[in-house]
Amino acid sequence: MFRNFKVVPHIIFGRGSFNQLDDILAEKRKDVGSFMVFLIDDVFSESGLKERIPVKDQDLLIWVNVNDEPKTKYVDKLTNKVRTYMESGSNDLPDGVIGIGGGSAMDLAKAVSLMLTNPGSSADYQGWDLIKNPAVYHVGIPTLSGTGAEVSRTTVLSGPEKKLGINSDYTVFDQIVLDPELISNAPADQRFYTGMDCYIHCVESLNGTYLNAFSKAYGEKAIELCREVFLKDRSDKNGPDKDGSDSDDKLMMASYFGGMSIAYSQVGVCHALSYGLSFVLGFHHGVGNCIAFDYLEEYYPEGVYEFRKMMKKHKIDLPRNLAAGIENKELEKMVDVALVLEPLWENALGTGWKKIITREKIKELYQRM
């Protein structure tokens, strides 16, 4: 059976497109008393962006903290905060949930929009197609590019027992606003790590057993754009490239295309290992991917070689010797988290992957990091 997957139905792209957010949301506001929920990375709480957000008097604005990877208990806390706000007014669901920030902030917005219409804890829905009810209308606005969270059908969460996404067609945003101006001032290291998330899942997609012409077309374009952004010289930090094009525009489109590539394919070995690093050691997803990918010449030799060139060019020093002080029970938990992600291993190594990847092999990889 071919998978009939859902894509984001409404997309706006271009410098300054964020200024149209008020008009976009106006079409979804039901009446004078209804409200929107804005979940915004708290790094912007004292920035100029704060003044540009079209928040109305009745709306609920929540500054979210993403110093840690998104957790199910944080999603539940945010959802309860929205429900409490609902009870203080008409008790109706919000007209929409808008997530502004990097992949973590957008994942929180997707998760809250789902949990407002589905009972229980977000931990109950970690897996594939467990969500039963459509989400509240939700909008994603990236301020970092690379994760593909703006286009993916998952919201990646760390729960009590595992790090695993809520994978569902209902997770997909209803609207995304892709404004390259919003990523222009991202810190250089964050820009690199999130950009490498895109580069790495394109490498994994293009070398995977699930690959077809659809995924290949998106993946090849995304990886081409990543090479232009991270291997070619820029005239200055945030300005146009020497050839007259702009790296922020390219990176934003690379993220979109990269996310589309894995929609009909999958990621692979690196992402499976990265989930274990994030769950046990607390590394953010992009950093965890880079740490793991640097040890995967056995699986992605050309990609790792090129990745190291990008690291050298951008003067990136990865954390090392992670296993030096780790307890065996933590190492075993990392292996458990990685092994849960069976579709990733199958994409990377085929249906017989269990004969290739053992617990001992995964431990060996972690112990090298």
Secondary structure, 3 states (H helix, E strand, C coil): CCCCCCCCCEEEECCCHHHHHHHHHHCCCCCCCCCEEEEEEHHHCCCHHHHHCCCCCCCEEEEECCCCCCEHHHHHHHHHHHHHHHHCCCCCCCCEEEEEECHHHHHHHHHHHHHCCCCCCHHHHCEECCCCCCCCCEEEEECCCCCCCCCCCCCEEECCCCEEEEECHHHCCCEEEECHHHHCCCCHHHHHHHHHHHHHHHHHHHCCCCCCHHHHHHHHHHHHHHHHHHHCCECCCCCCECCCCCHHHHHHHHHHHHHHHHHCCCCCHHHHHHHHHHHHHCCCHHHHHHHHHCCCCCCCHHHHHHHHHHHHHCCCCCCCCCCCCCCHHHHHHHHHHHHCCHHHHHHHHCCCHHHCCCHHHHHHHHHHC
